[in-house]
């Protein structure tokens, strides 16, 4: 069996969902998904000649082939791995179909039959659609007057940079209402953004927190905890905003609320800074969505800078690399909670890794505001997520396919569709 083609399709959802399909001379295909990045489909096209004529079952060899061929563009990190991760996932899907087994079998078998999901409960109920550089946009398929993007060209994660005014979505009452709503759907783990616009920020560029701002953040956490009680785990994301001392102050203030974790309190490139925060509080600290390969996690794990490792399997190197990261984390007795903002294809792909590792905690779901999240995939008997869990597929490969008729309705203009 030999690879004959590699094609892409992009669907415009809350983020761009970039799908990779690998074709073979025996008629089998494999499907994967890459994390968003500028110029992503072009990178995949550039990698295609490395794959043509190759045996798709040599997954790890092809991974190394792509990695070293792209070394001039950065062989240790960067958007080239977003592309490689989607290709690698498609290779595993193809291998599973060829062997007649689900992907988790190829990763060592499973520890669990279903995977716990933590729901990302970003403030508000409208679709927050973002470009590959986080600029808010209005998807072309939205009806007139719905989901208008904020004016300007500032990244939405710049909302912590003073680019958005505080509004009623970021109040304790709204956070509590949202927590109750999502918990009622059956989820036992929730995550909220904590670095949201508030009236107490003095200098949004400095990475500092005022005392009033910390008290405001504590009020949001307190409201969520009171809303869901002790039977639901809660986590909060800071999106690598703050300096060490203020991150420590905040983390210590949150200790009474029993967080599942506090995510990315400081920028990810400084392991020593992250270690100082982690070692200074009883609140568990999570990070990892911006780390690539097991090599990117090595120092953070060896130095005790992580309580929870959060690799994104659509960009860290793929499913097998995710398994290697989890093994490394397990050697340091660190839990793994994969970051995931993917479509059902990438999310279900991540469940195979989550099923195959012992130290799994929870897998992110970031599709609550996407009206066609369930509709775009086939292969499941009923909803993909049921009572806060995804049942691990038993069909060969990933066990999930793209409904192309649905996907074409939401396809990104200007991009090829397979």
Secondary structure, DSSP 8 states (H G I E B T S, - for coil): --EEEEEEEEEESSSEEEEEEEEETTS-EEEEEE---TTHHHHHHHHHHHHTTS-TT-HHHHHHHHHHHTGGGTSSSSHHHHHHHHHHHHHHHHHHHHHTSBHHHHTT--S-SEEEEEEE--SSSS---B-TT-BB---TTS-TTSS---SSS-BGGGGGGTTS---GGGSHHHHHHHHHHHHTTT-SEEEEE-S---TT-S-TTTT---HHHHHHHHHHHHHHHHHHGGGSEEEEE-TT-S-HHHHHHHHHHTGGG--SEEE--S-TT-HHHHHHHHTT-SS-EEE-TT--HHHHHHHHHHTT--SEE--BTTTSS-HHHHHHHHHHHHHTT-EE--B----HHHHHHHHHHHHH-TTB--EEE--TT-TTTTTTEES-SS-SEETTEEE---SSBTS-EE-HHHHHHTB-TTS-B-
